[in-house]
Amino acid sequence: MEPQPSPVSEPLPLPSMFTIPSQIIDQILDPYIVIERFRRNLRGEMFSQEQKKWMKLGKRSANDAGIREIISVLDTYVNRNTLLSNLDDEEIYKLTMTLNKELNTLFFMKWDKFDMDIADISLLTTRISDMCFLALKQANNKALLDALTKSYSVREMKGLPEEKKGLSLNPFNR
């Protein structure tokens, strides 16, 4: 008996663009994740991928009042409005420098009330400014907005089904 030829199937078309799953889009658009990670770092905690929980690994950078104030300032710069904006390099630079000046003023005026180690202030200011700069780079020339718009357009053109809600990739406990 001769082997039967395998049925020929049409090759899958290669997409010209990709789609981003809606859960990933939700994660990208949620500035809370960036801010929460930094809040936890200010508290001296790091997320353990192995244990799937936050672990105390270092000393706190400030007391609770100081952390609230720092996060309040940070929230002004890292939010959905800024991430979905059309910022050029100069605007990102100006925002980052303004944040840096605001943090320096805040720390100079209240470092003792925030129970901060004065030797750590410069490093902390740099870390916060760098984190904010990197978050704002997502808005550089509408990069994030364009990627999301293209992904949504491809989803609509291909008639892809709506994805199930409820699955969260967010490792942070809100």
CYANA upper distance limits for C-alpha pairs under 8 A (distance plus 0.5 A):
 17 MET  CA    150 LYS  CA      8.20
 17 MET  CA    151 SER  CA      8.00
 17 MET  CA    154 VAL  CA      7.32
 18 PHE  CA    151 SER  CA      6.78
 18 PHE  CA    154 VAL  CA      7.57
 19 THR  CA    150 LYS  CA      8.28
 19 THR  CA    151 SER  CA      4.93
 19 THR  CA    152 TYR  CA      7.48
 19 THR  CA    154 VAL  CA      6.77
 19 THR  CA    155 ARG  CA      6.75
 20 ILE  CA     24 ILE  CA      7.04
 20 ILE  CA     25 ILE  CA      7.05
 20 ILE  CA    148 LEU  CA      8.11
 20 ILE  CA    151 SER  CA      6.24
 20 ILE  CA    152 TYR  CA      8.42
 21 PRO  CA     25 ILE  CA      6.92
 21 PRO  CA    163 GLU  CA      8.03
 22 SER  CA     26 ASP  CA      6.61
 22 SER  CA    163 GLU  CA      7.23
 23 GLN  CA     27 GLN  CA      6.88
 23 GLN  CA    165 LYS  CA      8.17
 23 GLN  CA    167 LEU  CA      7.49
 23 GLN  CA    168 SER  CA      7.03
 23 GLN  CA    169 LEU  CA      7.63
 24 ILE  CA     28 ILE  CA      6.66
 24 ILE  CA    169 LEU  CA      8.09
 25 ILE  CA     29 LEU  CA      6.58
 25 ILE  CA    148 LEU  CA      7.92
 26 ASP  CA     30 ASP  CA      6.62
 27 GLN  CA     33 ILE  CA      8.08
 27 GLN  CA    169 LEU  CA      7.71
 27 GLN  CA    170 ASN  CA      7.46
 29 LEU  CA     80 ARG  CA      6.98
 29 LEU  CA     83 LEU  CA      8.06
 30 ASP  CA     34 VAL  CA      8.45
 30 ASP  CA     79 ASN  CA      8.38
 30 ASP  CA     80 ARG  CA      7.62
 31 PRO  CA     35 ILE  CA      6.88
 31 PRO  CA     78 VAL  CA      6.74
 31 PRO  CA     79 ASN  CA      5.89
 31 PRO  CA     80 ARG  CA      6.98
 32 TYR  CA     36 GLU  CA      6.17
 32 TYR  CA     79 ASN  CA      8.32
 33 ILE  CA     37 ARG  CA      6.56
 33 ILE  CA    170 ASN  CA      7.99
 33 ILE  CA    172 PHE  CA      7.86
 34 VAL  CA     38 PHE  CA      6.84
 35 ILE  CA     39 ARG  CA      6.57
 35 ILE  CA     71 ILE  CA      7.47
 35 ILE  CA     74 LEU  CA      7.88
 35 ILE  CA     75 ASP  CA      7.75
 35 ILE  CA     78 VAL  CA      8.19
 36 GLU  CA     40 ARG  CA      6.62
 36 GLU  CA    172 PHE  CA      8.06
 37 ARG  CA     41 ASN  CA      6.71
 37 ARG  CA    172 PHE  CA      8.47
 38 PHE  CA     42 LEU  CA      6.63
 39 ARG  CA     43 ARG  CA      6.94
 39 ARG  CA     67 ILE  CA      7.31
 39 ARG  CA     71 ILE  CA      7.26
 40 ARG  CA     44 GLY  CA      6.96
 40 ARG  CA     45 GLU  CA      5.73
 40 ARG  CA     46 MET  CA      7.35
 41 ASN  CA     45 GLU  CA      5.58
 41 ASN  CA     46 MET  CA      6.71
 41 ASN  CA     60 ARG  CA      8.44
 42 LEU  CA     60 ARG  CA      6.19
 42 LEU  CA     61 SER  CA      5.61
 42 LEU  CA     62 ALA  CA      7.31
 42 LEU  CA     67 ILE  CA      7.29
 43 ARG  CA     59 LYS  CA      7.59
 43 ARG  CA     60 ARG  CA      4.99
 43 ARG  CA     61 SER  CA      6.89
 43 ARG  CA     62 ALA  CA      7.80
 43 ARG  CA     67 ILE  CA      8.31
 44 GLY  CA     56 LYS  CA      6.39
 44 GLY  CA     57 LEU  CA      6.33
 44 GLY  CA     58 GLY  CA      5.01
 44 GLY  CA     59 LYS  CA      5.42
 44 GLY  CA     60 ARG  CA      5.17
 44 GLY  CA     61 SER  CA      7.55
 45 GLU  CA     54 TRP  CA      6.58
 45 GLU  CA     55 MET  CA      5.80
 45 GLU  CA     56 LYS  CA      4.92
 45 GLU  CA     57 LEU  CA      5.97
 45 GLU  CA     58 GLY  CA      7.12
 46 MET  CA     54 TRP  CA      5.99
 46 MET  CA     55 MET  CA      5.91
 46 MET  CA     56 LYS  CA      7.08
 46 MET  CA     57 LEU  CA      6.97
 47 PHE  CA     52 LYS  CA      7.54
 47 PHE  CA     53 LYS  CA      6.19
 47 PHE  CA     54 TRP  CA      4.79
 47 PHE  CA     55 MET  CA      6.59
 48 SER  CA     52 LYS  CA      5.98
 48 SER  CA     53 LYS  CA      6.07
 48 SER  CA     54 TRP  CA      6.48
 48 SER  CA     55 MET  CA      7.05
 49 GLN  CA     53 LYS  CA      7.74
 52 LYS  CA    171 PRO  CA      7.85
 53 LYS  CA    171 PRO  CA      8.40
 61 SER  CA    116 MET  CA      6.57
 61 SER  CA    117 ASP  CA      7.93
 61 SER  CA    120 ASP  CA      8.29
 61 SER  CA    124 LEU  CA      8.43
 62 ALA  CA     66 GLY  CA      5.87
 62 ALA  CA     67 ILE  CA      6.41
 62 ALA  CA    114 PHE  CA      5.92
 62 ALA  CA    115 ASP  CA      6.03
 62 ALA  CA    116 MET  CA      5.52
 63 ASN  CA     67 ILE  CA      6.70
 63 ASN  CA    114 PHE  CA      5.91
 63 ASN  CA    115 ASP  CA      6.30
 63 ASN  CA    116 MET  CA      8.01
 64 ASP  CA     68 ARG  CA      6.61
 64 ASP  CA    114 PHE  CA      8.26
 65 ALA  CA     69 GLU  CA      6.78
 65 ALA  CA    114 PHE  CA      6.84
 66 GLY  CA     70 ILE  CA      6.63
 66 GLY  CA    113 LYS  CA      8.15
 66 GLY  CA    114 PHE  CA      5.07
 66 GLY  CA    115 ASP  CA      8.22
 67 ILE  CA     71 ILE  CA      6.55
 67 ILE  CA    114 PHE  CA      8.45
 68 ARG  CA     72 SER  CA      6.54
 69 GLU  CA     73 VAL  CA      6.85
 70 ILE  CA     74 LEU  CA      6.66
 70 ILE  CA    103 LEU  CA      8.26
 71 ILE  CA     75 ASP  CA      6.43
 72 SER  CA     76 THR  CA      7.22
 73 VAL  CA     77 TYR  CA      7.74
 73 VAL  CA     99 LEU  CA      8.40
 73 VAL  CA    103 LEU  CA      8.44
 74 LEU  CA     78 VAL  CA      6.61
 74 LEU  CA     99 LEU  CA      8.46
 74 LEU  CA    128 ILE  CA      8.40
 74 LEU  CA    132 CYS  CA      8.00
 75 ASP  CA     79 ASN  CA      6.58
 77 TYR  CA     82 THR  CA      7.29
 77 TYR  CA     95 LEU  CA      8.10
 77 TYR  CA     99 LEU  CA      8.19
 77 TYR  CA    132 CYS  CA      7.53
 78 VAL  CA     82 THR  CA      6.81
 78 VAL  CA     83 LEU  CA      7.46
 78 VAL  CA    132 CYS  CA      6.99
 78 VAL  CA    135 ALA  CA      7.27
 78 VAL  CA    136 LEU  CA      7.60
 79 ASN  CA     83 LEU  CA      6.70
 80 ARG  CA     84 LEU  CA      6.48
 81 ASN  CA     85 SER  CA      6.66
 82 THR  CA    136 LEU  CA      7.36
 82 THR  CA    139 ALA  CA      7.35
 83 LEU  CA    135 ALA  CA      7.70
 83 LEU  CA    136 LEU  CA      6.57
 83 LEU  CA    138 GLN  CA      6.60
 83 LEU  CA    139 ALA  CA      5.53
 83 LEU  CA    144 LEU  CA      7.90
 84 LEU  CA    138 GLN  CA      8.46
 84 LEU  CA    139 ALA  CA      6.28
 84 LEU  CA    142 LYS  CA      7.41
 84 LEU  CA    144 LEU  CA      7.14
 84 LEU  CA    145 LEU  CA      6.09
 85 SER  CA    139 ALA  CA      5.90
 85 SER  CA    140 ASN  CA      8.46
 85 SER  CA    142 LYS  CA      6.73
 85 SER  CA    145 LEU  CA      8.10
 86 ASN  CA    139 ALA  CA      6.08
 86 ASN  CA    140 ASN  CA      6.64
 86 ASN  CA    141 ASN  CA      5.54
 86 ASN  CA    142 LYS  CA      4.99
 86 ASN  CA    143 ALA  CA      8.49
 87 LEU  CA     91 GLU  CA      6.30
 87 LEU  CA     92 ILE  CA      6.83
 87 LEU  CA    139 ALA  CA      6.09
 87 LEU  CA    140 ASN  CA      5.42
 87 LEU  CA    141 ASN  CA      6.00
 87 LEU  CA    142 LYS  CA      7.37
 88 ASP  CA     92 ILE  CA      6.85
 88 ASP  CA    140 ASN  CA      5.86
 88 ASP  CA    141 ASN  CA      6.06
 89 ASP  CA     93 TYR  CA      6.61
 89 ASP  CA    140 ASN  CA      7.17
 90 GLU  CA     94 LYS  CA      6.63
 91 GLU  CA     95 LEU  CA      6.62
 92 ILE  CA     96 THR  CA      6.60
 92 ILE  CA    133 PHE  CA      7.37
 92 ILE  CA    136 LEU  CA      6.90
 92 ILE  CA    137 LYS  CA      7.64
 92 ILE  CA    140 ASN  CA      8.19
 93 TYR  CA     97 MET  CA      6.62
 93 TYR  CA    133 PHE  CA      8.15
 94 LYS  CA     98 THR  CA      6.55
 95 LEU  CA     99 LEU  CA      6.66
 96 THR  CA    100 ASN  CA      6.63
 96 THR  CA    129 SER  CA      6.52
 96 THR  CA    130 ASP  CA      8.48
 96 THR  CA    132 CYS  CA      7.37
 96 THR  CA    133 PHE  CA      6.39
 97 MET  CA    101 LYS  CA      6.72
 97 MET  CA    129 SER  CA      8.37
 98 THR  CA    102 GLU  CA      6.62
 99 LEU  CA    103 LEU  CA      6.58
 99 LEU  CA    129 SER  CA      7.17
100 ASN  CA    104 ASN  CA      6.66
100 ASN  CA    125 THR  CA      7.04
100 ASN  CA    126 THR  CA      8.16
100 ASN  CA    129 SER  CA      6.44
101 LYS  CA    105 THR  CA      6.66
102 GLU  CA    106 LEU  CA      6.59
103 LEU  CA    107 PHE  CA      6.46
103 LEU  CA    125 THR  CA      6.89
104 ASN  CA    108 PHE  CA      6.43
104 ASN  CA    125 THR  CA      7.48
105 THR  CA    109 MET  CA      6.58
106 LEU  CA    110 LYS  CA      6.49
106 LEU  CA    111 TRP  CA      8.13
107 PHE  CA    111 TRP  CA      5.30
107 PHE  CA    121 ILE  CA      7.61
110 LYS  CA    114 PHE  CA      6.56
111 TRP  CA    115 ASP  CA      6.70
111 TRP  CA    116 MET  CA      5.78
111 TRP  CA    117 ASP  CA      8.12
111 TRP  CA    118 ILE  CA      7.52
112 ASP  CA    116 MET  CA      6.63
116 MET  CA    120 ASP  CA      8.06
116 MET  CA    121 ILE  CA      8.00
117 ASP  CA    121 ILE  CA      7.40
120 ASP  CA    124 LEU  CA      6.57
121 ILE  CA    125 THR  CA      6.54
122 SER  CA    126 THR  CA      6.76
123 LEU  CA    127 ARG  CA      6.65
124 LEU  CA    128 ILE  CA      6.68
125 THR  CA    129 SER  CA      6.57
126 THR  CA    130 ASP  CA      6.45
127 ARG  CA    131 MET  CA      6.60
128 ILE  CA    132 CYS  CA      6.64
129 SER  CA    133 PHE  CA      6.52
130 ASP  CA    134 LEU  CA      6.68
131 MET  CA    135 ALA  CA      6.76
132 CYS  CA    136 LEU  CA      6.60
133 PHE  CA    137 LYS  CA      6.69
134 LEU  CA    138 GLN  CA      7.70
135 ALA  CA    139 ALA  CA      8.42
136 LEU  CA    140 ASN  CA      7.50
138 GLN  CA    142 LYS  CA      8.05
138 GLN  CA    143 ALA  CA      6.56
138 GLN  CA    144 LEU  CA      5.92
139 ALA  CA    143 ALA  CA      6.25
139 ALA  CA    144 LEU  CA      6.37
139 ALA  CA    145 LEU  CA      7.85
140 ASN  CA    144 LEU  CA      8.37
142 LYS  CA    146 ASP  CA      6.32
143 ALA  CA    147 ALA  CA      6.73
144 LEU  CA    148 LEU  CA      6.70
145 LEU  CA    149 THR  CA      6.54
146 ASP  CA    150 LYS  CA      6.58
147 ALA  CA    151 SER  CA      6.64
148 LEU  CA    152 TYR  CA      6.61
149 THR  CA    153 SER  CA      6.60
150 LYS  CA    154 VAL  CA      6.66
151 SER  CA    155 ARG  CA      6.73
152 TYR  CA    156 GLU  CA      6.74
153 SER  CA    157 MET  CA      6.59
154 VAL  CA    158 LYS  CA      6.49
155 ARG  CA    159 GLY  CA      6.48
155 ARG  CA    160 LEU  CA      5.86
156 GLU  CA    160 LEU  CA      7.13
